[in-house]
Amino acid sequence: MHTDTDMAAASKNSRQTSATALESALALASPRILPRATTLAGAVIHFAVLLLWILLFARSFFLHGALAWATGIVYILYDTILLLFVGFKTLPLMAMGSSAKSNPASVMTTMPMAAAGPLPSLGVIVASHNEASVLPITIAALLRQAHGPAQIVIADDGSTDGTAQLLCSRFGLTAPAEGELSAASTLHPQLFWLRVVHGGKARALNAAITVMTTDIVMTVDADTLLDDDACHAMRSAFAQGPDLVAAAGILTPVCGRTVSGRLFQWFQVHEYMRNFIARYAWMRADSLLLISGAFASFRRDALLAVGGFDPQCLVEDYELIHRLRRYSVDHGLHWDVRVLGNAHAHTDAPSTLKTFLRQRRRWFAGFLQTQYWNRDMTGNRRYGTLGLLMMPVKAIDTLQPLYGLTAFILLLIFMFGGHGAIVLSIFSVIGAKTLFDLLFYLWSIHLYRRWTGERQSWSMGSAMLAAIAEPFTFQLLRHFGALLGWLQFIRGGRVWGKQHRAGLGRPSDEG
């Protein structure tokens, strides 16, 4: 006869075996652990981006007219080409109904259709470290879901605030042993609690993946609030896309109600809209790499195959998609990655300059990590459009902030150095670019509304003002945050820092 102690020991051994298997899979799939040889094309592309910047900067002091600002012209030209690419690739959105969110079928028209069948089971992981102030909002939204998750696992990453008391007193959970999954909540049978030693978000997510049993795993940040039909939209997408392994939902940033918070929200709302339109474009080119872990879903067996999330990366969600793409090509699986216009959520976003720069520093340092580890994919035809188009674009993006900041500094030098003719020529170029950006802003908002069905939050007038103000304000802040990311990448720093929650719930700090 097996005693409770024997069963508990067997369960613990099983989890340890699963964790070991996940680590072994990561070791085999990760180019960080098993580096791949850099291709000649990749080396040439990365070197050329740096060499061009050096040459353009040096020649700025020997040319006349707008050509003296050659760094800025190249920067503008590159950005314009990308916008034209996005505009072309998003043309199919014009055929969608104007209320896509209320008509999910219209959103799926760009997906390969499969025979209708039962929805796959879905489990949600909420990785949380000292998030007691926002957890009630996040959990409540998950419990409200139509066709909601079979499992909701709060992956408690060594919280030292009131998380434990909250989960016990308010949600009917009993504290489990460290590393163990709790019994189901007495109030909500689908709710569970997993306590792990503080080791970062990726490790908490991996621990939860090994104890879950659903077909699909959704990751939701503790400061992210899902719309009531978000889970159903995700499950439907995976039911209709047999090759779909990762899907992103639409995120809307929410900032604090301070003056700075409202200002940052204004800029970030427009930034997120354009970014999601760009993700749709890259999805149509079979090259989508950016899936935000704040609200994303994955096939669990695919996660297990590639080793889950990498704890060594500052942007574990972004790095994971590269590994899934690589694994798919290596094994001839034709895996698909998509962004869904009918799956929506709101997420806390930086409300102050300090928190914004901290976030963008981490994002860019993690982007550089991932680009470096996957440098063999750049210019590599083995990876199709991803290798021949997306990865070279990302190689250029590693130095795009340097081009942008250099262009701004040169403009100031010409302005205060008495070069009136040069400045006049430069501002004629900037004026033309601003007009183009304005038209693209309006176009992208129109497409975004048709795609997502969202209308209430943004006006065309607001977008026009953002297009005019952004180049010399918010865009420079983004570039400065990226420059800080370069410094962090060079130093090898992996500290996330504390995040101040001001948009959803009461403010709190996250380590």
N, C-alpha and C positions, 0 to 999 in steps of 0.2 A: 504494500500500500504506500502511495506517495503522500508525504506530509505536506502541509502548506509551506514549510521551509524548503523542502525539496523542489516544489513547484516554483517558488520565488527564485531559488538558485538557478534553476533551468532557464527561467525567463531572463535573468540577468546575463547568463552565459550567451543566450540567443542574441540579446542586444549588443553584447560585446563583439560577437561574431559579425553581426551586421555592420557595426561601426568599423571593424577591421576591413571588411570587404569593401566598404565605401572608400576608405583610405587607399586601399590597393587599386581600386578603379581609378581614383584621382591620379595616382602615381603613373599609371599607364597612359592616361588621356591628357595629362597636363604638359604643355610645352615649357612651363616653368620648371618642372621636375625633370623632364626628358627633353631638353632643348633640341629644336630642329635646325638644320643648317640653313643659314640665310641664303636666299637666292641672289644671283647677280642683279636681277631686275630690282629686287627689293633694296639692295644696297645702293644702287644707282639712284633710285627714286628718293630715298631718304637723304642721301648726300646732296643731290641736286637742289632740294628744297632749301637746305642751309646755304649752299654756295650761291644760289640766286639771291637770297636775302643780303649776303655780304656784298655781292657785286652791285645790287641796286642801291644799297645804302652808301657805298663808296662813291658811286657816280652821281649821287644827289648834289654833290658840291661842285660838279663840273658841267652840269647841264643847265639849260635855260627854259623858261616857261613851265608848262605843266609837267614836262618830262623830268624836271628837277625833282619832282615828287613821284618818281617812278615806283617807289615802294608802295605808295598809296594807290597808284593806278593799278598795279598788279593785284593788290589786295582787293580792290573794288571789282576788277575784272573776274577774279576767281569767285567771289561771292555772287556776282551776277550770273555767271555760268551755272552755279549750283542752283540758284533760284529758277533759272530757265528749265533746268532738268526737272526740278520738283514740279514746276507748273505743267510741263508736258506729261509727266507720269501720273499726275492727279486728275487729268482730264476725265477719266471714267466717273469721277465723283459727280460730274454734272448730270449724269444719267440717273442718279439716285433721287428718291423722293426727298422733299424738304423736311420730312419728319422721320428721319431714319431711326431715331431712338424708339419711337412708338411703333415702328414697323421693322422688327429685327430681320425679317426675310430680305429686306432691301440691302441690309448691311452685308449679308452673306453672299451677295451676287458675285463678288470677286473671289469667292472661295470655291475650290473644287468640291462639287456636291457628291455625297455618298448616299446610299440607301438609308432611309430614315430608320432609326433604331432607338433603343433605350438610351437615356442620357447616362454618361459615365459618372461613377461616384466621385465626389469631390471632397477633399479635406483642406482645411485652412490652417496655416501656421501663422501665429502672431508672435514674432520675435520681440521680446520686451526686456528692457533694462531700465529700471526706475521710471516707469511710465504710469504710475498709479493715477495720475491726474487725467489721463486721456483714455486709459483702458476701458472704463465703463462705456464711453461713447462708441469706441470701436467694436466692443463685444455686442452692445445693443444693436448696432447696425448689422452685424453678422447673424444675430438671432432673428432679425426681421426678414431675412432673405426669402424670396419666393424660390421654391425648388432649391433650398439652401444646402449647406454642407452637411455631410454625414458625420464629420469630425471637425471640431475646432480645438486646436491645441495651442495653449498659451505657453510658448517656449520661454520660460523665465530665466534670463541670462544673469543669474546671481544678483537679483535686485536687492537693494538694501533700504528701499523706502517702504511705503505702506502697501506694496503689491500683495504680499502674502495675506495680510489682514483683509484686504479688499476681496480677493478671490475666495477666501473662506466665508466671510460674513455676508457678502452681497451676492455671490454666485454659487454658493452651496458646494464648494470644492473642499476636499481634505488634503492637507499638505502631504505630498509624497516624499519618499526618501530621495536624496540627491541622485540624479541620473535615472530616476524611475518615473513612469507615467502614472498619474493619479487614477483613482477610480472615477467613473463618470460623475458629473455634478448631479446632486439630488434634485436640483431645480431645472437643469437643462441637460438632458441625457447625452447630447452630442458634444458637450463641453468638457475638456480635459486640461490638466496642468502638468507640465514637464519642467522640473527644476534641474538646472545644470550649473556647473561652476562657471563663473564669469570668464568668458573667453572670446567674446565678440559675437556679432550677429551671425556670421557664417557658421560658426560651430554650433550655435543654438539651432539654426535651421537644419543643419545636418543631423543633429541628435533627434529632432522631430521627424525628419524624413524616415529614419530607420524604424520608428515605432508606429508609423501610420500604415493604413491598409487600403486606402482609396486609390482609384485609377489615376486621378488628377490631384495635384498638390498646388494650392494657391498660397502665395506669400503675401501677407498684408502687414504693412508697418503699423505699429501701435498708435501712430498719429494719423491714420488714414481711415476715412469714413466712406464706406461703400454705399452706393445707391441700392434701393431694395431689390432690383432685378439684376444686379451685377453677376451674382453667382450663376443664375440661370443663363445669362448671355455667354458666360465662359463655358459652361457645360454643353450648351448647344453648339458652340464653335468646335469643340473637340469631338462631339458626336458626328458633325458633318465633315470634319477634316481628318481622315484616318492617318495622314502623315504629319499632322500638327503636333509639335512637341513643346512649343512655348508660345504663349500669347500675352500681349500687353493690353491693359485697359486704358481708357482715357482718364487722365488726372487733371484736376483743376486745383491750382494752389490757393491756399487760404492763409492770410497773414493776420497779424494783430491789428487792433483798432486804433493804434497810435498813428500820428501823422506819417512817420517813416514806414509803418506797416502798410498803410493805405497806398503809399507811393510805390513801395516794393511790390505789392500785390498787383497794382496797375501794370507795371512793366512785366512782371512774371506771368500774368494771365495771357498777355499777348505773346510772350515768348513761348509758353507751353503750347498755345494754339498752333503757332508756326512749326514748332518742333514735331507735333503729332502729325501735321500735314506732311512734313518731310519724312516721317517714319512710314507713312502710307506709301510715299513715292519709292522709298528704298525697299519696302515690302514687295511692290510690284516688280522691282528689279531683282527679286530673290536675294537681297543683300541686307536685310534688316538685322542689325546687331544690338540696338539699344532697346532693352526690355527692362523697365523700371521694377525692381523688386518690391517697391512699395505697394504694387498692385499688379501681380503677374501670376500666370498659371503654367504648370509644366506636367507632362506625363511622368508619373513617378518612376516607371521602369527606365525612362531615358535618363532621369537624374541619377539613378543608381548605376547605370551603365557608365556614365562619365565621372562619377565620384562626387556628385553633389557640388556644393559651393566651396570655393577655395578660401580658407581663412587668411591666406597671405596677401590677398588683394584688397585694396581699399574700395573697389567697386565690384563686389563679388557677383552681382547680377549681370553686369556688362561682360565680365570675363567669362562667365558661364556660357553665354550665347556663342562666344568664339569656340569654346570647347565642344559644344553641341554641334556646331557647324562643321568643325574639323572631324569629329567622330562620324558624322553622317557621310562625309565624302570618303573617309578612310574605309567605311564599311558598306558603301553603296546603298544607303538607306533612303535618300531623298527626303530627309526631314524638312519640315516647314516651320517658319517662325512668322507670326502675324501680329498686327495691332487691330483691335476690334473697336469699331465706332459706337457700338451699342452697349459697351460695358464701362460704367462711369464710377468715379470716386473723387472725393476731395481729400487733399493732403496738406498737412501743415508745411508752410514754407517760411524761409527767413524773413524777419521783419525789421532787422537792423543791418547796418553796414557790416558790423563785426561778424554776425552770424552768416550773412550772405557770403562774405569773402572766405570764411572758414569752410562753408559748404563747397564753394566753387574750387577752392584749393584742393580739397579731398577728391572731388570729382575728377579734376584734371590730372592730379598725381596718379589716381587709379587708372585713368585713361592711358597715361604714358606707360604705366606698368604693363597693361594689357597689350598695348601696341608693341612694346619691346619684346614681350614673351612670344607674340605671334608674328614677328617681323618676317618670318619665312613665307607667310601667306601673301605678302605684298607683291603684286605683280606676278603672282603664281597662277598660271592658267589652269592648274589642277583644280582650283577652287572656283572656276567659272567667273561670273560677273563679280562675285564677292572679292576674288583675288585680283581681278584685272581692273575693277572700277572702285568699289567701296574701300578696299584697303589702301590703294594709292591716295584716295581722298583723305583718309584718316592720317596718312603719312604727312600730307600737306597741313592738316589740321593741328599737328603737333607744334608747328611754328606759326600758325595763323595769328595767334595773339601777339607774337613778336612783330609780325608785319604790321598789325593794326596799331600797336603802341608806337612803333617806329614812325609810322605815317603821321600820327598825331603829334609826336615830338618834333618832327621835321616841319610840320605846318606851323607850330609855335615859333620855331627858329626863324622861319621865313617871315612870319608876321612881325616879330619884334626885331628883326634884323634889317628892316627897311627894304625888303624885296617885294614891293607893291605889285609889280607886274606878274611875278610868280604866284603870289597869293591870289590875285584876281583869276588867273588861269586855273589854279587849284579849286577855287570855289565854284567855278563853272562846272568842273568835273563833279564836285560834291553835289551841286544842285541837280545835275542830271541823274546822279545815283539816287538821291533822295526822292526824286519824282518816280523813278522806277520802283524803289522800295515801297513807296506809298501805294502804287498800283498793285504791287504784289501783296501787300498787307490786306488791302480790300478784297482782292481775289481769294486769298487764303481763308479769310474769315467767311466769305460766301461759301466756299467749299466745305469748310469746317462745319458750318451750320447744316448744310445738306447732309453731310456724312453722319454727324452725331445727333442731330435734332435739337441741339442746344441753341437757344436764342436769347434768353433773358438777361445774360450777364454783360454783354458787350455792345457798344454802339459803333457805328462806322466813324463818327466824329472822334471818339476816343482813340480808335485805331489810327486815324490820320495824325492826331497829335503825337501819339507814341512813335510813329514812323519818323516824324520830324525831330523829336527830342532824343530818341534813343542813341543815335550815332555818337553824340558827344557827352552822353551821361551813362546810361545803363550798359551800353556796349563796352565802354572803357572800363567799367567796373568788372565786367565779365573777363576782359582781357587781363586786368590786374590780378584777379583771382587765379587765372590760369598761370600767370607768371609766378605767383606764390606756389602753385602746384608744381611747377618746374623745380623750384628750390626744394620742395619737400621730396620730390622724386630723386633729385641728385643726392640729397642727404640720406635717402633711404628711410625717412620717417614713416611710421605706420600709425601714428596716434590720430584718432578721429577727432578728439576734442569734444567739448560739451555743446549740445544743441539746446537752444532755448525754445520751448514750445509756447507759442503765443496765439496761434490761429485757432486751434481746436482745444477746448477744455481750458483748465487753469495752467499757467506757466509752470514748467518744471524743467529740470536739467537732466540730460542723458549723457552718461559717460561713454 
